[in-house]
Amino acid sequence: MITVVSIIVVPYDHSESSKKALAKAASLAQADERIELNIITVVEPNSPEAYSDLLSVKEIREDLLAEARKHLDEAKSNLSSLPNTIKTAVLLGTPSLSIVEYAIQKDAELIIMGSRGLTELKELFLGSVSHYVSQKSPCPVYIVK
C-alpha cells in the first residue's frame, strides 16, 4: 500500500463538527498504521467566553487549559483501537493562526477539520477559522461538514 500522507493534523474543539473531522481522520489513518494523527486544541484566553465571570486571567487560563486537555484525552482515548501514533497538543493563541503554524512546524501533509466551531459568535463568520486555514495552510485541507 502506498501512503499518501504521513502526518494528519486534526484541530479539535469538542464540537460536533470537529468530532466528525476526527472520525474521518481515524478512518483514513486505518489505511496505514504509519500515518500519525496530531489532534490539537487551541485555547484563546482573550475570547469573550473567557470573561463570563470575575475570575483572574490566570484562573481563566488554567480552567481553559484543563478543559482542553480533558477533551483531547477523551478524543485520544476514543481512538485507542488504532495502531497509529496519536499525539495531542494544547496551543495558546488565535485558532486560525495557531493551526497553520502547527502544520508548518510539524511538516503536516493534511489537515482535517470541521467546518464550524463551538461558539455562536464564530458561527456568524461562517467557518472563518476553516476558511483561513484552507487559504493559508502549507498542505491540503479536508473540511468536514
N, C-alpha and C positions, 0 to 999 in steps of 0.2 A: 504494500500500500504506500502511496506517495502522500507525504504530509504536506499540506498546502501552507499551514501556519504552525508555528511552534509556541507562540505566546499570544493568548487572548486576554484582553483586559475587559472586565465587566464592572462598570460603575453600578453600585447597588445602594439604594436608599430605603429599602423595605417597602416600596410602593408596589402595587400590583404589576405595573409596567416593568419595573426592574426585576421582579420575580420571574416574569415571563422571559426577560432577556437572559437571566441566569439559567433558566431551564433550556433555552436554545443553545447557550454556550456549552452546557453539560452534554447536550445531545451531540453537538459537533465534536466535543472532546472524546466522546466514546469511540470515535472512529480511529483514534490513535492515542495510546497511553503516553506518548512523548509530548503531547500538547499540554502546556502549562496554563492553568487558569489563574489569573490575578484578579481577585474580587476586591474592589476598592470602594470606600465611602469617603465623601468629602464633607467635613464639618465646616460650616460657615458661621463662626461665632458672632458676626456682626449682622446676622439676618434678623428680621423683625420678630421671628418666633423666639429668639434668644432673650428678648426684653419683655416677655409677657408678665413677669413679676419683678420684685425688687431684689433679686439676687445679685451678688457681686459678679464682676466679669470672670473672676477665677472660678467661682461656683458654677456659673453658666457653662464655661468651657469644659470643666470636669464632668458635668452632667451630660453634655452633648457627646463628649468623647466616650464616656461609659456606655451610653445608649448605642452609639455607633459600633463599638466593639462587640456589644451583645448581639446586635443584628448580624454582624459579619460572622461571629461564632456560630449563630444559628444557620446561616446560609452555608457555611463550610460543613457543618455537621450534616446538613441535608444531602450533601454530595459525597458522603463518606464511602459510598459503594464504588465510586470511581477510582480507578487505579492511578489516575493522573496526579501530578503535583498540583496542589492548590495552595496559593499564597493569598494572604489578606493584608490590607493596609488601610489605616485611617489617615487621611490627609487633612490638613488645615488650609483653608483658603477659599477662593471662589471656585465653585464646582467646574464650570466650563474650562477655565484656565488650568486648574489642577489636573483634570482628566487628560488634557492634551500633553501637559508637561510630564505626567507619569508615563504616558505611552511612549513619548520620546526617550525618556530616561531608561525605560525597560526594553527598548527596541521591539515594542509590540508589533505584531503583524496584523492584528484585527482587534477592533473594539466592538463589543456587542452591548447595546444599551437600550433602555426603554425610551419611548417617545415622550413620556411625560414624567414629572417628578411628583413629590408628595404634596407640596403646598398649593393652596388656592392662588396665591399671588403668582407663582410660577405658571399656573395654568393660563393666566392672562396673556402670557408671552408665547403660547402655543409651542411649547417644547423648545424654548430658547437655548437651553443647555445642549440638547441633542443637535440643534441646528448649528450652533457654534462649533461643537466638536466635529460634526460632519464636514464643516468648511475648513477647519484648521488642523485636523488630525494628520499625522505623517503616514497613516496607514488607512486601509478601508474601514468604514464604519457600517455596521449592520444595525439598523434601528428596528426594534420590535414594537409592534402596536399592541 
